[in-house]
Amino acid sequence: MKKVLLTALLAALPSAGAATLVFGANGDPVSLEPGNITDGISILVQRQIYDTLVDFKDGTTDLTPGLATSWKSNANATQWTFTLRQNVRFHDGTPMNADAVVFNVSRWWDPKHPYGFRDQGRTFEIVGQLLGGYRGDATAVIKNIVKVNDNTVRFDLNQPSSVFPNVIAAGYFGIASPTAIRQQGARYGTPASKPVGTGPFIFQAWRTGDRVTLTPNRAYWGEKPKVDGLVVRAIKDPSQRLNELKAGTIDFANDLTPEALRSVQADRNLVAVKRPSFNVGFVSLNNRNQYLKNERVRRAVSMAINKDAIVEAFWPGLGISNASFVPPVLAWANSKNVPEDYKFDPQAAKRLLAEAGYPNGFSIDLWYMPVSRPYFPSPKPIAEAIAADLSAIGIKVNLKTEDWAKYLEDRNKEPGFDMYMIGWTGDYGDPDNFYSAYYGATASDDINWNPPQLQRLLEQGRAAVSQADKAKIYAQIHEITYNANYRLPVVHSQPLAAARTYVKGWVPSPLGSEAFNKISVVGKR
Amino acid sequence: MGSYLIRRVLRTLLVMVGISVVVFAFVRSIPGDPATALLGERATPQASAALREQLGLNKPWFINYRDPANLLDAQFPKYVGQLVQGNLGSGIKSNIPVRDELAARFPATAELAVAALLFALLIGLPAGIVAALRRNSVWDNLATTISLVGVSMPIFWLGLLLAYFFGVRLGWLPPSARLGNDTVLEPITGFYVLDALLRGQPAAAWDAVRHLILPAIALGSIPLAIIARITRSSLLEVLGQDYVRTARAKGLAGRTVTLKHALRNALLPVVTVIGLQAGALLGGAVLTETIFSWPGLGSWVYDAISQRDYPVIQGGVIFAALVVSVVNLIVDLSYAALDPRIQYR
């Protein structure tokens, strides 16, 4: 009898791994159409449905084969050839081949492509930003895409780019089923559609504002999912994500506030998961300001801000401060001539200010963001700390802010902000992705400082083929930008995530999202 | 009555036309446009300008006076043309038709608002009545204190507190969402409790009810306090009037007088307040929905405002105005039912 009972009991228990995995995301995806989104949640969900040509090794920004098994360039990196994985099919049975890849790339990059749906307001703006423009644009990186044979595609570039495979590996560029796009038309990617990729999970349903439900792709070419289902829930409020984790109504979650670390560590059902840092939060100084024009003043400002103390106070255990614009995983791009840490020295800063002709200091505006970002989760108190540090050397700081959309617009409108807080989270593992966002030809004109020498170096960096050449060029860029003191890196933060203890095998990517196929669930109630 | 109804409907239509014009001009006069908001940190002037052009935001708002030949090219004529066909456009970024999203999200908000109102009435009315009948007693003081707390407690704070205590510490109720992870329910009306019953899924209905409780309490706390206070003061006033004394003098039992005569008249201002609260409930839903991950109108429009998603803001505001107008019309009509002296012509 006992044995029968026990057997019945065991049968009732779910077997190891046989469970639905529930993820708490900080909102709803915008669209499930690849190439047409820029937000992290859309990428996270798409990452489960679609594969990219090139992928990233777990927990790093190093490249590894995706839908392409190999790739190579010509000598000057103006032609990239990708060999595609064979016998891969989309969830709807369509074969994944050169035609499918050309179809996808063309709709992103060719404004006249019939399935680009530009008339419906489709923009594919990320292509313009990461790849310089669209078909026919002089600035566009891609000149042409060619099907060499069924399993080979070639990209011809307008300019040499050694980072092309890294760019195309970014989560924006999942490859979708051409059949599905042709069938569903302009609806593709909306909640009423059925997105189809080759990824580890198959789209099931999307209830906007609430959840996306996925089922495992049992025929996945890579490591097959170990769970029975995946639900991505939209939980905007960070405290509520923590609540749900603690209540066990979700299994793992992203983007908790740094203050949540202690609470997570105190809960024996939870483990804190620190995403490798891949961002930079910094303060920009505007060259149009009469004081900040002065090189000594800028140096004084940099030396007066106690960055280590700020990081310790606002990201305890979850951030580092160094003298580099790029996050620690790209440390190979840093110059050895630049000190690793900023020197915090208010006395020296005061002397510099006096040398510059301002022994009694001056008054200046510091703008802080009205929104929370991984690199500045609580901008206002951070701004207050910076203001306090600067007041110690006689600089009176007026704290200012405004609505985010206006903030983004006004910083680029002359005369811009005197000093303002902003940051960047990377898309792929190359220093160019960080530097070019704020320096060089395509950067914003918010600080009125963009020397031609720097622009030239950035172009050389993109074109350099060998890692040694690249390292040399970025070391120079590092030195120039460090010495100029126009953008003062404050932090490289580690976004905090957490999971129930039974969630095994989750390796978060520095890039912000990863496929969940390797996660198993052991002993979930 | 009939002509009154027609006049009211016409007036509502006029209001809707006015609101569509105002919201169109208003959203476009908020500084910062969708292109900049969508691009976020990537918003360089060049990138914003390019996106603005792709989205057609570089077109003039009203009349293209520089180019009269392309009069209809301006944003406003296009918008009006769509509106007349009942088309509210699609979200700028998501490309989801605003109409579809309204249809999916309004029932969620309505279900929550109805639950909140029910909660407010079920507690607020009796509390107000008891407070009035036992004036200056412990009950009165308790009701007054609670209603004061209810009015002054910020919804997001109360909501998080409720979620933490009942959802996490006690584990009695789910901290957020509309349904559990394992509940599968094919919507019919969009009111999940009702849908689950219609589909014959009692377990799903119970799940939906459990998910409703905490947000309904958070959202209902302010109307509850207001209803309790209005009921108390209104009932007190009516109880002091001559006809109540006359009824008592005629020898009618105390309870009959209070409930049948006094309460009925005292309810009139309460009904007015409920009507006004319909608007407030839609507004309060923004916070409640955000905290409780409730996929309703409030959180959707709120996001759209920060993203400057013009079609969504326009559609959401026009629709909310319509809902408030209709609720107020119903309230006005119910006056006549409650008080025969009120007649509409």
Interface residues (C-beta under 8 A of the other chain):
Chain A: T20 V22 G27 V30 S31 T38 R118 Q120 G121 R122 T123 E125 G128 Q129 A186 G189 T190 P191 A192 R207 T208 G209 D210 R211 V231 R233 A234 I235 K236 D237 S239 Q240 N243 E244 K246 A247 T249 I250 R373 D403 W404 A405 K406 Y407 L408 E409 D410 N412 I422 G423 W424 T425 A437 T442 A443 S444 D445
Chain B: I30 P31 G32 D33 T36 A37 L38 L39 G40 E41 R42 A43 T44 P45 Q46 A47 S48 A50 L51 Q54 L55 G56 S90 I92 K93 S94 N95 I96 D100 E101 A104 R105 A108 L160 A163 Y164 G167 V168 G171 P174 P175 S176 A177 R178 G180 N181 D182 T290 I291 F292 S293 W294 P295 G296 S299 W300 D303 S306 Q307 R308
